[in-house]
Structures are given as C-alpha cells and as structure tokens.
Amino acid sequence: MQATMPDAEGRCPKCGGPTELGTLGTMSYLGGTQWYRERSALALGGETIVSKPLGGMTWLDGHRCPGCRLLVLTY
Ligand SMILES: [Zn+2]
C-alpha cells in the first residue's frame, strides 16, 4: 500500500523527497473552512473542518512537497 503521509523524516509520500513544514492560510470570513468531496458551483454540502476563523483566516498545519505540488495537512 502506498504511503499517504510524510514519514518520520518528513519525506514526501509520492516521490520520497524532502518536504517543508508550514501552514496553509485560507481566507474564511464565514463559517470556517469546509471539505468538499466534489466541486459544486454553489459550494453546498461541505463538511466544516475548521469552524472558528482567526481574524478572517483559518490555518492548517502540514507538509508541502513543491516538486509534486502535494500538501498533507492536519486539522
Ligand atoms: Zn514529492
């Protein structure tokens, strides 16, 4: 089974290269940040994963592999 998370050294689960630690910041004035299983024009049916924005932003900590353009985030 293919890995889906960086390992203990923070290597990318796709290419095995180094990832960088960081935080994804998203503008979120209403209702926090939602996860959608698929895109929809009216953004309906999302599951709230961060409910209380700080100053209009929500923050998701995680790893980024710039080469693969892959983000692995925690919430
Ligand atoms: Zn990678």
N, CA, C, O and the ligand as a Tripos MOL2 file, in Angstrom:
@<TRIPOS>MOLECULE
protein
  301   299    76     0     0
PROTEIN
NO_CHARGES

@<TRIPOS>ATOM
      1 N           0.8430   -1.1910    0.0000 N.3       1 MET1
      2 CA          0.0000    0.0000    0.0000 C.3       1 MET1
      3 C           0.8800    1.2430    0.0000 C.2       1 MET1
      4 O           1.8400    1.3370    0.7650 O.2       1 MET1
      5 N           0.5450    2.1910   -0.8620 N.am      2 GLN2
      6 CA          1.3340    3.4120   -0.9590 C.3       2 GLN2
      7 C           1.0940    4.2990    0.2660 C.2       2 GLN2
      8 O          -0.0300    4.4270    0.7530 O.2       2 GLN2
      9 N           2.1900    4.9120    0.7540 N.am      3 ALA3
     10 CA          2.0780    5.8130    1.9030 C.3       3 ALA3
     11 C           1.2720    7.0510    1.5250 C.2       3 ALA3
     12 O           1.2920    7.4910    0.3750 O.2       3 ALA3
     13 N           0.5770    7.5950    2.4860 N.am      4 THR4
     14 CA         -0.2020    8.8130    2.2450 C.3       4 THR4
     15 C           0.2500    9.9680    3.1220 C.2       4 THR4
     16 O          -0.2550   11.0830    2.9930 O.2       4 THR4
     17 N           1.1990    9.7070    4.0100 N.am      5 MET5
     18 CA          1.6950   10.7390    4.9180 C.3       5 MET5
     19 C           3.2160   10.8030    4.8290 C.2       5 MET5
     20 O           3.8540    9.8000    4.5090 O.2       5 MET5
     21 N           3.8120   11.9700    5.1060 N.am      6 PRO6
     22 CA          5.2670   12.0290    5.2190 C.3       6 PRO6
     23 C           5.7370   11.0860    6.3320 C.2       6 PRO6
     24 O           5.0400   10.9060    7.3300 O.2       6 PRO6
     25 N           6.9140   10.4860    6.1590 N.am      7 ASP7
     26 CA          7.4400    9.6010    7.1960 C.3       7 ASP7
     27 C           8.0730   10.4280    8.3190 C.2       7 ASP7
     28 O           7.9550   11.6540    8.3440 O.2       7 ASP7
     29 N           8.7480    9.7360    9.2510 N.am      8 ALA8
     30 CA          9.3080   10.4170   10.4240 C.3       8 ALA8
     31 C          10.3260   11.4850   10.0330 C.2       8 ALA8
     32 O          10.5060   12.4630   10.7580 O.2       8 ALA8
     33 N          10.9960   11.3050    8.8840 N.am      9 GLU9
     34 CA         11.9590   12.3170    8.4210 C.3       9 GLU9
     35 C          11.2830   13.3850    7.5740 C.2       9 GLU9
     36 O          11.9480   14.2990    7.0880 O.2       9 GLU9
     37 N           9.9690   13.2830    7.3920 N.am     10 GLY10
     38 CA          9.2470   14.2870    6.6280 C.3      10 GLY10
     39 C           9.3700   14.1240    5.1290 C.2      10 GLY10
     40 O           9.2020   15.0930    4.3890 O.2      10 GLY10
     41 N           9.6640   12.9010    4.6560 N.am     11 ARG11
     42 CA          9.7960   12.6950    3.2120 C.3      11 ARG11
     43 C           8.4250   12.5670    2.5590 C.2      11 ARG11
     44 O           7.4740   12.0530    3.1480 O.2      11 ARG11
     45 N           8.3570   13.0490    1.3300 N.am     12 CYS12
     46 CA          7.1190   13.0480    0.5490 C.3      12 CYS12
     47 C           6.6210   11.6180    0.3120 C.2      12 CYS12
     48 O           7.4090   10.7510   -0.0660 O.2      12 CYS12
     49 N           5.3110   11.3560    0.5320 N.am     13 PRO13
     50 CA          4.7810   10.0210    0.2970 C.3      13 PRO13
     51 C           4.7160    9.6560   -1.1840 C.2      13 PRO13
     52 O           4.5350    8.4840   -1.5150 O.2      13 PRO13
     53 N           4.8590   10.6300   -2.0820 N.am     14 LYS14
     54 CA          4.7650   10.3460   -3.5140 C.3      14 LYS14
     55 C           6.1360   10.1290   -4.1420 C.2      14 LYS14
     56 O           6.3470    9.1400   -4.8440 O.2      14 LYS14
     57 N           7.0890   11.0660   -3.8900 N.am     15 CYS15
     58 CA          8.3950   10.9950   -4.5630 C.3      15 CYS15
     59 C           9.5290   10.6240   -3.6230 C.2      15 CYS15
     60 O          10.6240   10.3080   -4.0860 O.2      15 CYS15
     61 N           9.2970   10.6540   -2.3040 N.am     16 GLY16
     62 CA         10.3380   10.3230   -1.3390 C.3      16 GLY16
     63 C          11.3130   11.4480   -1.0660 C.2      16 GLY16
     64 O          12.2540   11.2670   -0.2940 O.2      16 GLY16
     65 N          11.1130   12.6080   -1.6800 N.am     17 GLY17
     66 CA         11.9760   13.7640   -1.4460 C.3      17 GLY17
     67 C          11.6000   14.5020   -0.1780 C.2      17 GLY17
     68 O          10.5980   14.1840    0.4620 O.2      17 GLY17
     69 N          12.4120   15.4980    0.1870 N.am     18 PRO18
     70 CA         12.1360   16.2460    1.4140 C.3      18 PRO18
     71 C          10.8920   17.1320    1.2580 C.2      18 PRO18
     72 O          10.6440   17.6920    0.1900 O.2      18 PRO18
     73 N          10.1300   17.2430    2.3260 N.am     19 THR19
     74 CA          9.0030   18.1850    2.3490 C.3      19 THR19
     75 C           9.3630   19.3240    3.2860 C.2      19 THR19
     76 O          10.2810   19.2060    4.0980 O.2      19 THR19
     77 N           8.6340   20.4290    3.1710 N.am     20 GLU20
     78 CA          8.8150   21.5200    4.1190 C.3      20 GLU20
     79 C           7.5970   21.6160    5.0100 C.2      20 GLU20
     80 O           6.4650   21.4210    4.5680 O.2      20 GLU20
     81 N           7.8500   21.9260    6.2970 N.am     21 LEU21
     82 CA          6.7590   22.1490    7.2370 C.3      21 LEU21
     83 C           6.2320   23.5530    7.0380 C.2      21 LEU21
     84 O           6.9940   24.4630    6.7120 O.2      21 LEU21
     85 N           4.9380   23.7390    7.2300 N.am     22 GLY22
     86 CA          4.3670   25.0640    7.1000 C.3      22 GLY22
     87 C           2.9010   25.0680    7.4410 C.2      22 GLY22
     88 O           2.3810   24.1240    8.0360 O.2      22 GLY22
     89 N           2.2410   26.1360    7.0600 N.am     23 THR23
     90 CA          0.8380   26.3400    7.3770 C.3      23 THR23
     91 C           0.1280   26.9040    6.1630 C.2      23 THR23
     92 O           0.5710   27.8910    5.5750 O.2      23 THR23
     93 N          -0.9770   26.2740    5.7900 N.am     24 LEU24
     94 CA         -1.8100   26.8100    4.7210 C.3      24 LEU24
     95 C          -2.7950   27.7860    5.3390 C.2      24 LEU24
     96 O          -3.5760   27.4100    6.2130 O.2      24 LEU24
     97 N          -2.7690   29.0270    4.8980 N.am     25 GLY25
     98 CA         -3.7150   30.0320    5.3650 C.3      25 GLY25
     99 C          -4.7810   30.2720    4.3100 C.2      25 GLY25
    100 O          -4.4670   30.4800    3.1380 O.2      25 GLY25
    101 N          -6.0390   30.2430    4.7240 N.am     26 THR26
    102 CA         -7.1270   30.4890    3.7800 C.3      26 THR26
    103 C          -8.0240   31.5880    4.3210 C.2      26 THR26
    104 O          -8.3020   31.6350    5.5200 O.2      26 THR26
    105 N          -8.4790   32.4750    3.4400 N.am     27 MET27
    106 CA         -9.4380   33.4950    3.8310 C.3      27 MET27
    107 C         -10.7570   32.8090    4.1450 C.2      27 MET27
    108 O         -11.2340   31.9860    3.3630 O.2      27 MET27
    109 N         -11.3470   33.1440    5.2860 N.am     28 SER28
    110 CA        -12.5330   32.4090    5.7140 C.3      28 SER28
    111 C         -13.3570   33.2660    6.6580 C.2      28 SER28
    112 O         -13.3210   33.0710    7.8730 O.2      28 SER28
    113 N         -14.0950   34.2100    6.1050 N.am     29 TYR29
    114 CA        -14.8610   35.1160    6.9650 C.3      29 TYR29
    115 C         -16.1460   34.5010    7.4910 C.2      29 TYR29
    116 O         -16.6090   34.8600    8.5730 O.2      29 TYR29
    117 N         -16.7220   33.5820    6.7410 N.am     30 LEU30
    118 CA        -17.9950   32.9910    7.1530 C.3      30 LEU30
    119 C         -17.8670   31.4820    7.2620 C.2      30 LEU30
    120 O         -17.4830   30.8100    6.3050 O.2      30 LEU30
    121 N         -18.1890   30.9640    8.4190 N.am     31 GLY31
    122 CA        -18.3590   29.5220    8.5440 C.3      31 GLY31
    123 C         -17.1100   28.6860    8.5400 C.2      31 GLY31
    124 O         -17.2150   27.4600    8.4940 O.2      31 GLY31
    125 N         -15.9340   29.2710    8.5870 N.am     32 GLY32
    126 CA        -14.7220   28.4760    8.6420 C.3      32 GLY32
    127 C         -14.3660   27.8510    7.3070 C.2      32 GLY32
    128 O         -14.7340   28.3490    6.2440 O.2      32 GLY32
    129 N         -13.6380   26.7460    7.3920 N.am     33 THR33
    130 CA        -13.1550   26.0470    6.1960 C.3      33 THR33
    131 C         -13.9020   24.7310    6.0390 C.2      33 THR33
    132 O         -14.0790   23.9890    7.0040 O.2      33 THR33
    133 N         -14.3350   24.4490    4.8220 N.am     34 GLN34
    134 CA        -15.0840   23.2220    4.5480 C.3      34 GLN34
    135 C         -14.3190   22.2980    3.6140 C.2      34 GLN34
    136 O         -13.5300   22.7370    2.7770 O.2      34 GLN34
    137 N         -14.5720   21.0220    3.7800 N.am     35 TRP35
    138 CA        -14.0550   19.9860    2.8790 C.3      35 TRP35
    139 C         -15.2040   19.5320    1.9960 C.2      35 TRP35
    140 O         -16.3040   19.2580    2.4770 O.2      35 TRP35
    141 N         -14.9310   19.4530    0.6720 N.am     36 TYR36
    142 CA        -15.9460   19.0090   -0.2920 C.3      36 TYR36
    143 C         -15.4520   17.7540   -0.9850 C.2      36 TYR36
    144 O         -14.3080   17.6920   -1.4330 O.2      36 TYR36
    145 N         -16.2990   16.7760   -1.0690 N.am     37 ARG37
    146 CA        -15.9210   15.5490   -1.7930 C.3      37 ARG37
    147 C         -15.8780   15.7980   -3.2860 C.2      37 ARG37
    148 O         -15.1850   15.0860   -4.0130 O.2      37 ARG37
    149 N         -16.6030   16.7920   -3.7510 N.am     38 GLU38
    150 CA        -16.5130   17.2030   -5.1480 C.3      38 GLU38
    151 C         -16.8720   18.6790   -5.2480 C.2      38 GLU38
    152 O         -17.5420   19.2290   -4.3730 O.2      38 GLU38
    153 N         -16.4220   19.3060   -6.3150 N.am     39 ARG39
    154 CA        -16.6900   20.7300   -6.5120 C.3      39 ARG39
    155 C         -18.1290   20.9360   -6.9530 C.2      39 ARG39
    156 O         -18.7000   20.1160   -7.6720 O.2      39 ARG39
    157 N         -18.7120   22.0620   -6.5040 N.am     40 SER40
    158 CA        -20.0430   22.4200   -6.9770 C.3      40 SER40
    159 C         -20.0970   23.9330   -7.1270 C.2      40 SER40
    160 O         -19.3940   24.6550   -6.4180 O.2      40 SER40
    161 N         -20.9180   24.4120   -8.0370 N.am     41 ALA41
    162 CA        -20.9550   25.8370   -8.3570 C.3      41 ALA41
    163 C         -21.3490   26.6800   -7.1510 C.2      41 ALA41
    164 O         -20.8510   27.7960   -7.0010 O.2      41 ALA41
    165 N         -22.2230   26.1830   -6.2930 N.am     42 LEU42
    166 CA        -22.7000   26.9670   -5.1560 C.3      42 LEU42
    167 C         -22.0020   26.6120   -3.8490 C.2      42 LEU42
    168 O         -22.3750   27.1200   -2.7920 O.2      42 LEU42
    169 N         -20.9920   25.7430   -3.9090 N.am     43 ALA43
    170 CA        -20.2330   25.3450   -2.7170 C.3      43 ALA43
    171 C         -21.1500   24.8410   -1.6110 C.2      43 ALA43
    172 O         -20.9990   25.2230   -0.4510 O.2      43 ALA43
    173 N         -22.0870   23.9950   -1.9670 N.am     44 LEU44
    174 CA        -23.0010   23.4130   -0.9840 C.3      44 LEU44
    175 C         -22.5350   22.0170   -0.6020 C.2      44 LEU44
    176 O         -21.8710   21.3350   -1.3830 O.2      44 LEU44
    177 N         -22.8930   21.5950    0.6210 N.am     45 GLY45
    178 CA        -22.6310   20.2230    1.0390 C.3      45 GLY45
    179 C         -21.2560   19.9820    1.6010 C.2      45 GLY45
    180 O         -20.8240   18.8340    1.7020 O.2      45 GLY45
    181 N         -20.5420   21.0560    1.9770 N.am     46 GLY46
    182 CA        -19.2140   20.8750    2.5590 C.3      46 GLY46
    183 C         -19.2810   20.4760    4.0160 C.2      46 GLY46
    184 O         -20.2520   20.7680    4.7130 O.2      46 GLY46
    185 N         -18.2250   19.8000    4.4700 N.am     47 GLU47
    186 CA        -18.0910   19.4310    5.8870 C.3      47 GLU47
    187 C         -17.1320   20.4250    6.5360 C.2      47 GLU47
    188 O         -16.0020   20.5920    6.0760 O.2      47 GLU47
    189 N         -17.5840   21.0860    7.6090 N.am     48 THR48
    190 CA        -16.7300   22.0560    8.2840 C.3      48 THR48
    191 C         -15.5780   21.3400    8.9830 C.2      48 THR48
    192 O         -15.8040   20.4470    9.7990 O.2      48 THR48
    193 N         -14.3410   21.7320    8.6630 N.am     49 ILE49
    194 CA        -13.1860   21.1210    9.3160 C.3      49 ILE49
    195 C         -12.4500   22.1100   10.2180 C.2      49 ILE49
    196 O         -11.7120   21.6900   11.1090 O.2      49 ILE49
    197 N         -12.6370   23.4250   10.0060 N.am     50 VAL50
    198 CA        -12.1530   24.4440   10.9390 C.3      50 VAL50
    199 C         -13.2930   25.4330   11.0940 C.2      50 VAL50
    200 O         -13.6690   26.1030   10.1320 O.2      50 VAL50
    201 N         -13.8570   25.5330   12.3170 N.am     51 SER51
    202 CA        -15.0950   26.2770   12.4680 C.3      51 SER51
    203 C         -14.9020   27.7100   12.9520 C.2      51 SER51
    204 O         -15.8180   28.5210   12.8160 O.2      51 SER51
    205 N         -13.7480   28.0470   13.5100 N.am     52 LYS52
    206 CA        -13.5940   29.3760   14.1030 C.3      52 LYS52
    207 C         -12.4070   30.1000   13.4960 C.2      52 LYS52
    208 O         -11.2790   29.9510   13.9670 O.2      52 LYS52
    209 N         -12.6530   30.8880   12.4480 N.am     53 PRO53
    210 CA        -11.5540   31.6330   11.8320 C.3      53 PRO53
    211 C         -10.9370   32.6280   12.8080 C.2      53 PRO53
    212 O         -11.6380   33.2050   13.6400 O.2      53 PRO53
    213 N          -9.6270   32.8270   12.7060 N.am     54 LEU54
    214 CA         -8.9220   33.8350   13.5000 C.3      54 LEU54
    215 C          -8.6830   35.0490   12.6110 C.2      54 LEU54
    216 O          -7.8600   34.9960   11.6970 O.2      54 LEU54
    217 N          -9.3990   36.1470   12.8730 N.am     55 GLY55
    218 CA         -9.2060   37.3530   12.0790 C.3      55 GLY55
    219 C          -9.5120   37.1500   10.6140 C.2      55 GLY55
    220 O          -8.8750   37.7640    9.7590 O.2      55 GLY55
    221 N         -10.4800   36.2950   10.3070 N.am     56 GLY56
    222 CA        -10.8520   36.0690    8.9210 C.3      56 GLY56
    223 C         -10.0220   35.0090    8.2170 C.2      56 GLY56
    224 O         -10.2130   34.7650    7.0260 O.2      56 GLY56
    225 N          -9.1010   34.3770    8.9380 N.am     57 MET57
    226 CA         -8.2550   33.3460    8.3390 C.3      57 MET57
    227 C          -8.4380   32.0370    9.0910 C.2      57 MET57
    228 O          -8.6690   32.0370   10.3000 O.2      57 MET57
    229 N          -8.3350   30.9320    8.3810 N.am     58 THR58
    230 CA         -8.1350   29.6440    9.0330 C.3      58 THR58
    231 C          -6.7670   29.1260    8.6170 C.2      58 THR58
    232 O          -6.2750   29.4300    7.5300 O.2      58 THR58
    233 N          -6.1630   28.3400    9.4990 N.am     59 TRP59
    234 CA         -4.7950   27.8760    9.3180 C.3      59 TRP59
    235 C          -4.7510   26.3620    9.4410 C.2      59 TRP59
    236 O          -5.3020   25.7910   10.3820 O.2      59 TRP59
    237 N          -4.1020   25.7250    8.4960 N.am     60 LEU60
    238 CA         -3.9680   24.2690    8.5110 C.3      60 LEU60
    239 C          -2.4810   23.9310    8.4290 C.2      60 LEU60
    240 O          -1.8300   24.2100    7.4220 O.2      60 LEU60
    241 N          -1.9490   23.3320    9.4890 N.am     61 ASP61
    242 CA         -0.5290   22.9840    9.5420 C.3      61 ASP61
    243 C          -0.2580   21.7060    8.7480 C.2      61 ASP61
    244 O          -1.1190   20.8310    8.6620 O.2      61 ASP61
    245 N           0.9130   21.6050    8.1800 N.am     62 GLY62
    246 CA          1.2240   20.3810    7.4590 C.3      62 GLY62
    247 C           2.5450   20.4190    6.7300 C.2      62 GLY62
    248 O           3.4420   21.1990    7.0500 O.2      62 GLY62
    249 N           2.6380   19.5450    5.7300 N.am     63 HIS63
    250 CA          3.8380   19.3800    4.9050 C.3      63 HIS63
    251 C           3.5020   19.7430    3.4690 C.2      63 HIS63
    252 O           2.3690   19.5750    3.0200 O.2      63 HIS63
    253 N           4.5170   20.2490    2.7470 N.am     64 ARG64
    254 CA          4.3670   20.5420    1.3260 C.3      64 ARG64
    255 C           5.5500   19.9720    0.5660 C.2      64 ARG64
    256 O           6.6980   20.1480    0.9760 O.2      64 ARG64
    257 N           5.2740   19.2840   -0.5490 N.am     65 CYS65
    258 CA          6.3270   18.8950   -1.4880 C.3      65 CYS65
    259 C           6.1670   19.7950   -2.7080 C.2      65 CYS65
    260 O           5.2280   19.6160   -3.4830 O.2      65 CYS65
    261 N           7.0770   20.7690   -2.8960 N.am     66 PRO66
    262 CA          6.9440   21.6760   -4.0360 C.3      66 PRO66
    263 C           7.0550   20.9580   -5.3670 C.2      66 PRO66
    264 O           6.4000   21.3540   -6.3310 O.2      66 PRO66
    265 N           7.8730   19.9060   -5.4470 N.am     67 GLY67
    266 CA          8.0500   19.1890   -6.7090 C.3      67 GLY67
    267 C           6.7810   18.4870   -7.1540 C.2      67 GLY67
    268 O           6.4350   18.5200   -8.3350 O.2      67 GLY67
    269 N           6.0870   17.8560   -6.2270 N.am     68 CYS68
    270 CA          4.8440   17.1290   -6.5480 C.3      68 CYS68
    271 C           3.6220   18.0250   -6.4500 C.2      68 CYS68
    272 O           2.5300   17.6300   -6.8560 O.2      68 CYS68
    273 N           3.7960   19.2340   -5.9130 N.am     69 ARG69
    274 CA          2.6460   20.1140   -5.6310 C.3      69 ARG69
    275 C           1.6320   19.3800   -4.7580 C.2      69 ARG69
    276 O           0.4290   19.3980   -5.0170 O.2      69 ARG69
    277 N           2.1590   18.7290   -3.7080 N.am     70 LEU70
    278 CA          1.3490   17.9190   -2.8000 C.3      70 LEU70
    279 C           1.3470   18.5650   -1.4210 C.2      70 LEU70
    280 O           2.3960   18.9460   -0.9020 O.2      70 LEU70
    281 N           0.1520   18.6850   -0.8290 N.am     71 LEU71
    282 CA          0.0020   19.1590    0.5350 C.3      71 LEU71
    283 C          -0.5580   18.0200    1.3850 C.2      71 LEU71
    284 O          -1.4830   17.3260    0.9630 O.2      71 LEU71
    285 N           0.0020   17.8270    2.5870 N.am     72 VAL72
    286 CA         -0.5700   16.9110    3.5700 C.3      72 VAL72
    287 C          -0.8080   17.7570    4.8060 C.2      72 VAL72
    288 O           0.1400   18.2380    5.4260 O.2      72 VAL72
    289 N          -2.0750   17.9400    5.1660 N.am     73 LEU73
    290 CA         -2.4590   18.8950    6.2090 C.3      73 LEU73
    291 C          -3.1550   18.1960    7.3610 C.2      73 LEU73
    292 O          -3.7710   17.1450    7.1850 O.2      73 LEU73
    293 N          -3.0500   18.7880    8.5390 N.am     74 THR74
    294 CA         -3.8230   18.3340    9.6860 C.3      74 THR74
    295 C          -4.8390   19.4030   10.0440 C.2      74 THR74
    296 O          -4.6220   20.5860    9.7790 O.2      74 THR74
    297 N          -5.9280   18.9980   10.6350 N.am     75 TYR75
    298 CA         -6.9680   19.9510   11.0530 C.3      75 TYR75
    299 C          -7.6070   19.4960   12.3400 C.2      75 TYR75
    300 O          -8.5050   20.1640   12.8530 O.2      75 TYR75
    301 ZN          7.0700   14.7710   -3.7340 Zn       76 ZN76
@<TRIPOS>BOND
     1     1     2 1
     2     2     3 1
     3     3     4 2
     4     3     5 am
     5     5     6 1
     6     6     7 1
     7     7     8 2
     8     7     9 am
     9     9    10 1
    10    10    11 1
    11    11    12 2
    12    11    13 am
    13    13    14 1
    14    14    15 1
    15    15    16 2
    16    15    17 am
    17    17    18 1
    18    18    19 1
    19    19    20 2
    20    19    21 am
    21    21    22 1
    22    22    23 1
    23    23    24 2
    24    23    25 am
    25    25    26 1
    26    26    27 1
    27    27    28 2
    28    27    29 am
    29    29    30 1
    30    30    31 1
    31    31    32 2
    32    31    33 am
    33    33    34 1
    34    34    35 1
    35    35    36 2
    36    35    37 am
    37    37    38 1
    38    38    39 1
    39    39    40 2
    40    39    41 am
    41    41    42 1
    42    42    43 1
    43    43    44 2
    44    43    45 am
    45    45    46 1
    46    46    47 1
    47    47    48 2
    48    47    49 am
    49    49    50 1
    50    50    51 1
    51    51    52 2
    52    51    53 am
    53    53    54 1
    54    54    55 1
    55    55    56 2
    56    55    57 am
    57    57    58 1
    58    58    59 1
    59    59    60 2
    60    59    61 am
    61    61    62 1
    62    62    63 1
    63    63    64 2
    64    63    65 am
    65    65    66 1
    66    66    67 1
    67    67    68 2
    68    67    69 am
    69    69    70 1
    70    70    71 1
    71    71    72 2
    72    71    73 am
    73    73    74 1
    74    74    75 1
    75    75    76 2
    76    75    77 am
    77    77    78 1
    78    78    79 1
    79    79    80 2
    80    79    81 am
    81    81    82 1
    82    82    83 1
    83    83    84 2
    84    83    85 am
    85    85    86 1
    86    86    87 1
    87    87    88 2
    88    87    89 am
    89    89    90 1
    90    90    91 1
    91    91    92 2
    92    91    93 am
    93    93    94 1
    94    94    95 1
    95    95    96 2
    96    95    97 am
    97    97    98 1
    98    98    99 1
    99    99   100 2
   100    99   101 am
   101   101   102 1
   102   102   103 1
   103   103   104 2
   104   103   105 am
   105   105   106 1
   106   106   107 1
   107   107   108 2
   108   107   109 am
   109   109   110 1
   110   110   111 1
   111   111   112 2
   112   111   113 am
   113   113   114 1
   114   114   115 1
   115   115   116 2
   116   115   117 am
   117   117   118 1
   118   118   119 1
   119   119   120 2
   120   119   121 am
   121   121   122 1
   122   122   123 1
   123   123   124 2
   124   123   125 am
   125   125   126 1
   126   126   127 1
   127   127   128 2
   128   127   129 am
   129   129   130 1
   130   130   131 1
   131   131   132 2
   132   131   133 am
   133   133   134 1
   134   134   135 1
   135   135   136 2
   136   135   137 am
   137   137   138 1
   138   138   139 1
   139   139   140 2
   140   139   141 am
   141   141   142 1
   142   142   143 1
   143   143   144 2
   144   143   145 am
   145   145   146 1
   146   146   147 1
   147   147   148 2
   148   147   149 am
   149   149   150 1
   150   150   151 1
   151   151   152 2
   152   151   153 am
   153   153   154 1
   154   154   155 1
   155   155   156 2
   156   155   157 am
   157   157   158 1
   158   158   159 1
   159   159   160 2
   160   159   161 am
   161   161   162 1
   162   162   163 1
   163   163   164 2
   164   163   165 am
   165   165   166 1
   166   166   167 1
   167   167   168 2
   168   167   169 am
   169   169   170 1
   170   170   171 1
   171   171   172 2
   172   171   173 am
   173   173   174 1
   174   174   175 1
   175   175   176 2
   176   175   177 am
   177   177   178 1
   178   178   179 1
   179   179   180 2
   180   179   181 am
   181   181   182 1
   182   182   183 1
   183   183   184 2
   184   183   185 am
   185   185   186 1
   186   186   187 1
   187   187   188 2
   188   187   189 am
   189   189   190 1
   190   190   191 1
   191   191   192 2
   192   191   193 am
   193   193   194 1
   194   194   195 1
   195   195   196 2
   196   195   197 am
   197   197   198 1
   198   198   199 1
   199   199   200 2
   200   199   201 am
   201   201   202 1
   202   202   203 1
   203   203   204 2
   204   203   205 am
   205   205   206 1
   206   206   207 1
   207   207   208 2
   208   207   209 am
   209   209   210 1
   210   210   211 1
   211   211   212 2
   212   211   213 am
   213   213   214 1
   214   214   215 1
   215   215   216 2
   216   215   217 am
   217   217   218 1
   218   218   219 1
   219   219   220 2
   220   219   221 am
   221   221   222 1
   222   222   223 1
   223   223   224 2
   224   223   225 am
   225   225   226 1
   226   226   227 1
   227   227   228 2
   228   227   229 am
   229   229   230 1
   230   230   231 1
   231   231   232 2
   232   231   233 am
   233   233   234 1
   234   234   235 1
   235   235   236 2
   236   235   237 am
   237   237   238 1
   238   238   239 1
   239   239   240 2
   240   239   241 am
   241   241   242 1
   242   242   243 1
   243   243   244 2
   244   243   245 am
   245   245   246 1
   246   246   247 1
   247   247   248 2
   248   247   249 am
   249   249   250 1
   250   250   251 1
   251   251   252 2
   252   251   253 am
   253   253   254 1
   254   254   255 1
   255   255   256 2
   256   255   257 am
   257   257   258 1
   258   258   259 1
   259   259   260 2
   260   259   261 am
   261   261   262 1
   262   262   263 1
   263   263   264 2
   264   263   265 am
   265   265   266 1
   266   266   267 1
   267   267   268 2
   268   267   269 am
   269   269   270 1
   270   270   271 1
   271   271   272 2
   272   271   273 am
   273   273   274 1
   274   274   275 1
   275   275   276 2
   276   275   277 am
   277   277   278 1
   278   278   279 1
   279   279   280 2
   280   279   281 am
   281   281   282 1
   282   282   283 1
   283   283   284 2
   284   283   285 am
   285   285   286 1
   286   286   287 1
   287   287   288 2
   288   287   289 am
   289   289   290 1
   290   290   291 1
   291   291   292 2
   292   291   293 am
   293   293   294 1
   294   294   295 1
   295   295   296 2
   296   295   297 am
   297   297   298 1
   298   298   299 1
   299   299   300 2
@<TRIPOS>SUBSTRUCTURE
     1 MET1         2 RESIDUE 1 A MET
     2 GLN2         6 RESIDUE 1 A GLN
     3 ALA3        10 RESIDUE 1 A ALA
     4 THR4        14 RESIDUE 1 A THR
     5 MET5        18 RESIDUE 1 A MET
     6 PRO6        22 RESIDUE 1 A PRO
     7 ASP7        26 RESIDUE 1 A ASP
     8 ALA8        30 RESIDUE 1 A ALA
     9 GLU9        34 RESIDUE 1 A GLU
    10 GLY10       38 RESIDUE 1 A GLY
    11 ARG11       42 RESIDUE 1 A ARG
    12 CYS12       46 RESIDUE 1 A CYS
    13 PRO13       50 RESIDUE 1 A PRO
    14 LYS14       54 RESIDUE 1 A LYS
    15 CYS15       58 RESIDUE 1 A CYS
    16 GLY16       62 RESIDUE 1 A GLY
    17 GLY17       66 RESIDUE 1 A GLY
    18 PRO18       70 RESIDUE 1 A PRO
    19 THR19       74 RESIDUE 1 A THR
    20 GLU20       78 RESIDUE 1 A GLU
    21 LEU21       82 RESIDUE 1 A LEU
    22 GLY22       86 RESIDUE 1 A GLY
    23 THR23       90 RESIDUE 1 A THR
    24 LEU24       94 RESIDUE 1 A LEU
    25 GLY25       98 RESIDUE 1 A GLY
    26 THR26      102 RESIDUE 1 A THR
    27 MET27      106 RESIDUE 1 A MET
    28 SER28      110 RESIDUE 1 A SER
    29 TYR29      114 RESIDUE 1 A TYR
    30 LEU30      118 RESIDUE 1 A LEU
    31 GLY31      122 RESIDUE 1 A GLY
    32 GLY32      126 RESIDUE 1 A GLY
    33 THR33      130 RESIDUE 1 A THR
    34 GLN34      134 RESIDUE 1 A GLN
    35 TRP35      138 RESIDUE 1 A TRP
    36 TYR36      142 RESIDUE 1 A TYR
    37 ARG37      146 RESIDUE 1 A ARG
    38 GLU38      150 RESIDUE 1 A GLU
    39 ARG39      154 RESIDUE 1 A ARG
    40 SER40      158 RESIDUE 1 A SER
    41 ALA41      162 RESIDUE 1 A ALA
    42 LEU42      166 RESIDUE 1 A LEU
    43 ALA43      170 RESIDUE 1 A ALA
    44 LEU44      174 RESIDUE 1 A LEU
    45 GLY45      178 RESIDUE 1 A GLY
    46 GLY46      182 RESIDUE 1 A GLY
    47 GLU47      186 RESIDUE 1 A GLU
    48 THR48      190 RESIDUE 1 A THR
    49 ILE49      194 RESIDUE 1 A ILE
    50 VAL50      198 RESIDUE 1 A VAL
    51 SER51      202 RESIDUE 1 A SER
    52 LYS52      206 RESIDUE 1 A LYS
    53 PRO53      210 RESIDUE 1 A PRO
    54 LEU54      214 RESIDUE 1 A LEU
    55 GLY55      218 RESIDUE 1 A GLY
    56 GLY56      222 RESIDUE 1 A GLY
    57 MET57      226 RESIDUE 1 A MET
    58 THR58      230 RESIDUE 1 A THR
    59 TRP59      234 RESIDUE 1 A TRP
    60 LEU60      238 RESIDUE 1 A LEU
    61 ASP61      242 RESIDUE 1 A ASP
    62 GLY62      246 RESIDUE 1 A GLY
    63 HIS63      250 RESIDUE 1 A HIS
    64 ARG64      254 RESIDUE 1 A ARG
    65 CYS65      258 RESIDUE 1 A CYS
    66 PRO66      262 RESIDUE 1 A PRO
    67 GLY67      266 RESIDUE 1 A GLY
    68 CYS68      270 RESIDUE 1 A CYS
    69 ARG69      274 RESIDUE 1 A ARG
    70 LEU70      278 RESIDUE 1 A LEU
    71 LEU71      282 RESIDUE 1 A LEU
    72 VAL72      286 RESIDUE 1 A VAL
    73 LEU73      290 RESIDUE 1 A LEU
    74 THR74      294 RESIDUE 1 A THR
    75 TYR75      298 RESIDUE 1 A TYR
    76 ZN76       301 GROUP 0 **** ****
